[in-house]
Amino acid sequence: MSPDKGWKQFERRVSRDHGCERQPVTGERDAGDSMPHPMFALQMKLRKAIPKCIRDWSDSIHRTAQRDGKIGVLIVKEPGKHDDNALVILRYRDWVDLHGTK
């Protein structure tokens, strides 16, 4: 048996944090990484690095929010795209505190 890959371990932890089970890779491009969840279709990506600008912006709003006892949320949108297609980024711990099962 091959060793458990880091990305599988990450998917398993996130799934458990949300009361779900990690789903094996089926080759389906639009499949979620864990199921079932009553509200969310979850997909996780383990990357060597997050783009520096995203990390910097996220860290900055997180520090600002933390000083005021709030949750930092970064919203990123491409010019010319509709606002409702923007991405919402927040720290995983904050997400779990709001939506997780623990």
C-alpha positions, 0 to 999 in steps of 0.5 A, a space after each residue: 500500500 502506498 503512503 497517504 499523500 499530503 493532499 489526501 490527508 488535507 482533504 480528509 481533515 477538511 471533510 471531517 471538520 465539516 462532518 463529511 467524508 473525503 470522496 475518492 478521486 473518480 476522474 470527474 472534473 467537476 466533482 467535489 472532494 467531500 460529501 455529503 454536506 447539506 449546504 456546501 460542495 467542498 473542493 480543496 487544493 493543497 498548493 506549494 504557494 498561494 499568490 503573494 498578493 493574495 497572501 499579503 492582502 489576506 494577512 493584512 485584513 486578518 490583522 486589522 480584523 483581529 484587533 477589533 475582534 472581527 473576522 477578516 474577509 478578502 473579496 477579489 474581483 477581476 475588472 469587467 467581471 460581475 460583482 457576484 462572480 468575485 471570490 471571497 477569501 477568509 482564514 480557514 479557522 474563521 470558516 470552521 468557526 462559522 460553518 464547521 461541525 467542531 
